[in-house]
Amino acid sequence: MTVAEILSAVLLISGSALTFVAAVGVARFPDLLSRMHAATKPQVLGLLLMMGGLAISLGSSQITWKLTLVVMFQLITAPVSAHMVGRAGYRTRKVDPEHLVTDELTEDLQRAREEAEQES
């Protein structure tokens, strides 16, 4: 086995393990914010590792560029989607406010409501 094959295997296995941990976290964590964290952090890193292992394994520059686009798209969209899911969960009261260390969103929502009332 060459060094590239070993590195590729290590990256693929560690990426698969992180993606599996993310899936278990989504299934086992009790609340929305914990599940959201499990769905984004280890899953994105797991995908990054797997795409790196696949790029090394295949060794084609055309495929490497396509895999790089997949990783970039995931890195851009995962934080945005997690933010939107968190806000939607907060607004629909799926998040327990007692578990939050700081709650800046309540202040922002109250200020927005007050400004809307003053305008009308």
N, C-alpha and C positions, 0 to 999 in steps of 0.2 A: 504494500500500500504506500502511496505517496503522501507527502505532507498535505497536499491539497485535498486528497480524499479524506484524510483523518480530520482536518479542520472542517471540511464540509459536513462530515458525520457528526462532529461535536456540535456544530451550529444547528443542524437540523434536529438533533435530539434535544438540545437545551431549549430551542424554540418550541418544539412540540410539548415539552414539559411545562413551560410557562403558559402556553395556550391551554393546556389541560388544567393547570392550577386556576386560571381565570374562569374556566367553565365550572369548576367545582365551587369557586367563590360565588359566582352568580347563583348557583343552585342552593348554596348553604347559608350565605350571609342573611341576616334577619331584616335589614332595612334597606330602603332605596339608595341612600348615599353609599353604603358599604358595597352594595351590588354594583352600583355605577363605577365605583373605584376598581372593583375586580374586573369589570367588563372593559375598562380602558387601559389601565397602566400595564398589567402583565400581558394582556392580549396584544397590545401594540408592540411591546418589546419582543414578545414571542414571534410575531409576524416578521419583525425586522430581522431577527436571528434566522428564521427559516428562509426568508428571501435571500439573505446573505449566503447561507449554506447552499441554496439552490443555484445561485449565481456562480459560486465557486465550483460546484459540481458540474454544471453544464459548460462553463468556460466560454460561452459565446457572448460577444459584445452586444449583439442585437437583443438577446434575451436579458442581459444585465441591465440595459437601458429600460426595458419594459418592467422589470422587477423594481428598478429604482422609482419608476413612476407609481407603481402600486404602493410602495413604502411611503413616498411623499404624499400621495392622496390620503393614506391612512393617518399619517402624522398631522395633516391639516384638518381632516374631518373629525377625528376622534375627540379632541378637546371641545370642538364646537358642539357636537352632538351630546357629549356628556354635560356640557353647560346647559343646553336646552332641556335635556331630560331632568336635570336638577332643578331648574327654575319651574318647569311644569309640575314636578312633584311637590315643590314647595308651595306653589299657588293652589294646588288641589289638596293640600294638607296631608300629603303622604310622608312628609318629613316631620319627625318629632322635634319641636324646637328646644326641648330640654337637653337634647344630645348635642346641640350646637354650642361651640365655644363663643363665637361671636355671631351676631345676627344682623348684618348690615342691610339685608334685603327688606326686612320689615320697615326699617326707617325710610328707605327709598320709596317703598310702596305707599307709606303714609304721607310722605311729602308730595308725591305725585297726585294722590287723591285730594289733598288740600289745595294744590295748585289748580286742579281741574274744577274744584268747587268754587274757587275764587274767580275763575274765568267765566263761569256760567251764572 
